[in-house]
Amino acid sequence: MNILVLGSGAREHVITWKLAQNKSAQLYNFGPTSNPGIAELVKEVELGDVTDVAAVVDWAKQKKIDVVWVGPEAPLAVGIVDALEGMGVSCIGPTQKLAELESSKSFTRNLVEKYNINASPIFRTFTSDIEIEDFIKSLDGNVVIKPDGLTGGKGVKVMGDHFQTADEALQYCKDLFAAGDMKVLVEEKLIGQEFSLMSFTDGKHIVHMPVVQDHKRAYVNDEGPNTGGMGSYTDADHSLPFLNNNDVKQAEQINEAVLEALEQEFEQAYIGILYGGFIAVHDGVRLIEYNVRFGDPEVMNLLSLLETDLIRITDAMVNGTLNTLKVEFSRRASVCKYLVPDGYPVDPIKDQPIDVSVVDTNKVNLFFGSVDQKDGELIEKGSRTVAVVGIADTLREAEQKVETEIKKITGPLFHREDIGTNELIQKRIESMNELRHEQ
C-alpha cells in the first residue's frame, strides 16, 4: 500500500510516525515545507501548496498512491478529497460538502438544529451588522463572536477576554464584515471547561478516542492571545479530572448523532476524523464547534497512546469495516507541550537556529512543527515549533517528563510550563465543582 500524508506540520509528523510503525506500507509526503521528522520516515517528499488540488492529484497519480491522509483543514475545504476519489484514490478526510462542518460554523449550527441534536447555545447568524446590536443586548452582552469560515483557531472572540463591552463586540462584528466575512455567528457565552472528543469513522461506524483538553492561550494561567494550541493532556482513565462519566457519554452521543445527521442530509460517507469541541457546563455538555481532521496538539497525545496499528485502522475506515476492528489506547496519562518562538503568536522571531539534540527520545516523543533544516541545523520558522509528549502512569509523572526534557532544547523559544500540572488541573476541578454546586 502506498500512503500519502498531506501536510508538513507536527500533526502530519505524528500521523506519519504512527503509520511508519507498520513496515508494510510505502509512505510519501506532500506539503509546503520539508519537515525533517517526516522526511526520515517517508520514501519521498514533494514540496507544494496543499490546496493546489491539481498538483496534489497529479503527484498522487505519479506515485500510484492508494490512500491519502489529509492533515490540515484547508485542502478539505477546497475539495481535495472529491478530486482524489474521482481518480480512484481513497482518502482519510471528508468531501468538500461534508467538510463544511468545519469550514462553515453556521452550517454546523443549522445542521445540529435541523436534526434536533440538543447541543447548541443560543445563536444567530448574521450577514450584515443590522440587528446584531439588539441580539447582543438580548444576551446581556455575554456573547462569543465567530467568523463563519476557517480562522486557524484564532478568529473567535469572547466577551470578558477579548472585549469588555457590547459596543466593542459590535465593533468586532463590523470589522469582520468590513474585512470581507460574509457571515458572522453570534452566540451565547457558555461558562465551563472545554475539551475535545475525536472519533474515527468510516461513515457508518464510529470509534471514540480518549477525551483531551487543549490550551489555546499563549501564556501561563490562560493569559495572552489565542493560539493554535500550546499543549494538551489526557488522563489514564481516558477522561479528564474535571469531567464525569455523563459528560463523556453525552459528547460521544453528540458525535454519533452528528455523523448520522450528515449521512441523512447528504447520503455521503464521512470517512476520517470527526472532532467535536465541547464545553462542560453546569447541566451537561454543549457543542462549541466541529473540526474535520485531527486536532493539533491533541493528536500528539492520542497517537502516542494508540496501541492498534494505524494502517489497519486506515484500511478499516476506507473499506467500511471499522466495526470489525478493536481499537485500543494505552491506559496511561499523556502531556504535550509546544515550544514556540519568542513573540508568538503576535510578532514571532523567525529563522533562528534551535537545538533538540540533547533531548532523550527514550523518555519523551518529539514532533516537529514549523521548522526547516539548513546545513544540518534546525531553523524555527515563526510558528509552533516543536511538540514534546510525555507518557506515564499519572499526569504528574507525564508532565514532569516533558518539563525535564523540554528545558534542554535551546533557541529563542518559550512554552507554557503550567500545562498538565497539578495546580492548573486543580483549578479546573474547583471551577467545575463550584459551577455545578451553584446550580
N, C-alpha and C positions, 0 to 999 in steps of 0.2 A: 504494500500500500504506500502510495506517495501522498504525503500530507503537507499542505502549505499553511503556515501560520502567518496571518496578515496583520502587520503592525510591528513596531520595534521598541516598545516600552517595557517596563518591568512586568506588566500584566502578560505580555506576549513572551517574555523571558520565562516566567514560571510555567506557562502553558507548554512551551517547547521543552523545558526541563522535565516536566512530568511525562510528556509523550515520549521523550528520549529514553525513559527508563525501560521501555519495551523496544528491543533492538530490531523488531520485525518490520518497522516502518522506515521509509526514507523521508527525512524531513527537509523542508525548504522554508525560506523566509522572504517576504516582500514587505518593505517598509521604507520610511523616509531616511532612516539612518542605519548604519551597521552596528547594531548592539553587540559588543564583544562577547557577552554572555550567551547570546543566541548564536552568534557566528560559530562558536566552537562546538555547537550541538547539531548543526544542520549541514547538509551537503552543499548548499549554495544559497547565497543572499543576493537578492536583486533590490537595488535602490530605486524608489519611486514613490509617487503620491498614492496613498491607499484609496483615495476617492477617484482616481483615474480608472474608471471601470474598464475601458478598452485595454489599457496597459496591463492591468491585473489579469483580465481574461486571456489576453494573448500570451502572457508568460505562463499562466496555468496550463494553457494548451500545449505550449512548447515542452514543458516539463512533465506532461502526462499526469497531472495532479488528479488524485481520486477524491480527496476531501480537503476543504478549506476551513480552517478555524479562524473566524473573524474576531479579532481582538477588540478594536475600538468601535464606537458607535457611528462615527461619520460615514464609513463606507456602507454600513447597513442602511442609513438614511437615504443614500443616493441610489440604492438598488443593486448593490454588488451581488447579492445572493440571487436575485432574479436573473441577472446576466450569466452567472456561473452555472446555475441549474439549467439554464436554457441550452448550454453546451454539454450537459450531462455530468457536471461536477457537483457532488454533494457538498452541503455546507452546514457548519455548526453556526447558526445565526439565522434570524428570520428574514422573510421577504420584506421589500420596501413598505408594503402596506401594513404588515404586522409590526414593523419597526416604528411605526407612528406611536406605538405605546411609549416610546422614549422621546421621539423627535417632536411630538406634539402633546404638551401637558393637558390641553383642553380635550384632545381626542381620548385620552385615558379617563379623565373625569366623566366625560359623556358616556363612554362605554360602560364604566362601572355603574353609573346611574341607570342606564338603559336596562341592564341585566339585574337590577335590584340587589347589587352587592353592597351591603351596608358597611362602607369602609371610608367614605369621604367626609371631610369637614364641610361646612357651609362654603360655597364658592360661586363665583360668576366669571364668565369670560367676556372680555370687552374688546371691541375693535376700534374704539376711539375713547378719549377721556370723558366723553359725555356720560353722565350718571355715575361715574366712578366715585366722585366725592360723596354722593348720597349713600352709596353702598359701604364705603369705608366708615362713614359715620354710623351706619346701622349696626356695625360690628364694634362700635365704641373705639375705633382706631386700632383694635387688636388684629392686625392683618399681616399676611405674607403676600408679597408681590412676586409673581413668577413670569418671566418672558415665556412665551409658548414654546419656543424651539430649543435647540441644543445650546447650552452655555458652558459646558465643561465643568459643571458643578459650582460655578462662581456667579451666576446671574440672579439667584434668589436672594431677596432682601426681606428682612424680618423686623417688625416693629419692636423697638427696645434694643435691638442690636445694631441695625444699620440706619434707622431713622427714629426720631423721638416723638414726632407729631404727625397728625393726619395730613397736614399740609405738606410735610416732607414726603410722605408716602404718595400723595397725589402727584407731587412734582416728579418723583421717580417714574411713575406711570407715564407722565407726559414726555419725560426724557426717552423712555423706551420707544414710544410711538415716533418721536422725532428722529430716533436713530434707525427707524425702518421696521421695527417689530409690528407685524400685522395684527397679532393678538396678544393680550395680556391677561393673565389669570390672577384674580384677587381672591384670597382665601382667608377664612378664619384662622387666626394663630392658635395652634394647639400647644398645650403645656404638658410636657412629659419627657421621656427619654427615647431617642431614636435608635433604631437597629436595622440590620439588613438580613433578609432571608432570600437566598438564592436557591434555585431548583434546576436540576437537569430535566429536560423534557424532549420527547420525540413527537410531540403533537397530540398524542393520546394518553400517554403515561407520564407520571411526574415523580421525581425523586428529590426530596428536600435535603439540603446541606445544613450543617450547623449554623446557628444564627451568629452574627458578628456585629460588633459596634465599631464604626469608623469615627474619626475625629477630624472634622473639617477645618476648625480654626487653626491658624498658624502657630499660635503661641501657647505656652503653659497656662493652665486653668481656663481653657476655652476662650482665650482672648485673641484679638487681632483679626485680620481679614480672613474670609473664606478661601480655602484652597481646594485642590482636587482630592485631598485626603492626606493627613500627616501620619496616619498609622491606625492600627485596628487590633482587636483581640477577640478571642472566643475562649470559653471555659471548657474544662474537661468533660462536663456533662452535656456539651453541645448547645448550651444555653448561655445566658448572661446573668450575673448575680442579681440584677435588679428586676428580672422578668420572672413570671410564674408560668406554670405549665399551660394555663389557659391562654396566656399571651402568645406563646409559641404556636399552640394549636390554632388559634384564630388567624395568625399570619399564614400558616400553612393552608388553611381553608380558603383564604382570600386568593392566594396564588392559584389554587386549584380551580376556584370559581372563575377567575380571570382567564385561565387557559381554556376553560370550557366556553366562555363567552366569545373569545377570539375565534374558536372553531365554528361556533354557530354563526357568527357575524360574517366570516369571510370564506369558510369552507376550505381553508388552507392549514396545513400542519405547521405549527410553531415549533421549529426544531432548534434547540440551543439552550441558552441560559435565560431563565425568567427571574429577574432580580427585583424583588419588592423592597422599597424603602419604607419602613414603618415607624410609627411612634406609639409607645405605650403611654396611655393617658389614664385618668382616674378610673374609667369604667371599661377598659379594654384596650383595643388596638385600632388605630386609624392608618390609612394608606397615605403616605406623603407623595410618592411618585414611583414609576416603574422605569427600569433600565432593561435593555435587551441584550446584555452581554455581561461578562464578569465585571464586578466592581474592582477598582484599583484604589486602595491596597488590599481589600478583603480577600481577593483571590489568592494572595500570598499565604494567608492563614489557611484557607480551605484546601488548596492543592498540596500544601506542606503536610496536612493531616490526612489527605486522601490515601487510602490503602488499596483500593481497587485500581486496576490497570486503566489508565485514561484512554488508551486506544480501544480497549474493549467497550468502554462507555461510549466513545465516539462511534464505533461500529453499531452499537445498540440504538443510539439516537437516530442515525441516518437510516436504519433499517426498521424502525418502529418496534423494536423488541426490548425496550428498556425495562419492561415488566418482568423479563426473564433473568435479569442480572441483579445480583445482590451487591449494592454499592455500599461500601463501608468506609468510615473515617475513624482514625485513631481516637480513643477516649482520653485525650490529653489536652492540655491548655496550650494556646499559642498567642504570641505577641509579635506584632510587626511595627517597626518604626522606620520612617523615612528620613534620610538626610537630604536636606535641600540647600541651595545656595544662599549665602547671606543676602538679605534684601528680598528674598522670595516672600510672597508672590508679586509684590508691587513693583520692585525695582531690583531684580536679582543680578548678582555678579555672574558673568558668563565667561566661558573659555579659559577657566583656570584649572591647573592640574590638581588631581586628588590621588591619594594612595590608599588602596584597600588591601595591600599585600600582607599586612600583619594580622588580618582577621583570621581566626581559627574556624574554618568552614566545617570542621568536625563538630563544632558546638552550635553553630547557627547556619541558616541558609542565607545566601546573599544574592540579590537580584538587581540587575542594572536597569535604570530608567533612562533619564535624559543625559547620556554620556556619549563620548566619541573616543577613539583611540588614535593617537598620533605618535609615531616614533616610539611605540611601546609604552606610551604614557596615557593614562586615563584623563580625559578632559570633561569637566562638567559643562553642560550646555544651557543652563539657566532655568531649568525646571526641576521637578522631583528627581533626585539623582541616584540614590542607592537605597534599597529596602533591605533591612536586616530582620530576620524572623527567628525567634526562639521557640522551642517546643519543650515542655516539661510536664510533670505530673500536676503542678499547680501554676496559677497565674503568676504568683510571686517569683517562683523559680524561673519561669519563662521570661519574665520581664528583666530579671537580673542577668540572665544570659545575654539578652540583647544589649543591655546597658553596658556590660563589661566589654563586649566586642565592638559596639558602635563607636565607643570613645577612642578606639585605636585608629580609626580612619582619620586621615589628615587632609586638610584643604579648607577653603573658605566656606564651610558648611555648618548648619545647625540642625537640631532635631528637638522634638518635644519629649523631654525627659519624663513627663508625668504619665504617658500612655501606658496602661496596664498596671500602674502602681496601686497599692492598697488604698492610698489616700484618695486618689481620684475615683476609684471604684466605690469606695465607701460613701463619697458624696453623691454618687448616682443612686445608691441604695437608699440613703436617707431622704433624698429628694422624692423618690417614688413612694416610699413609705408615708411620708408627710402628705403627698398629694392624694394618696388613696385613703388615708385616715381622715383628711379634711372632708372628704365626700361621704 
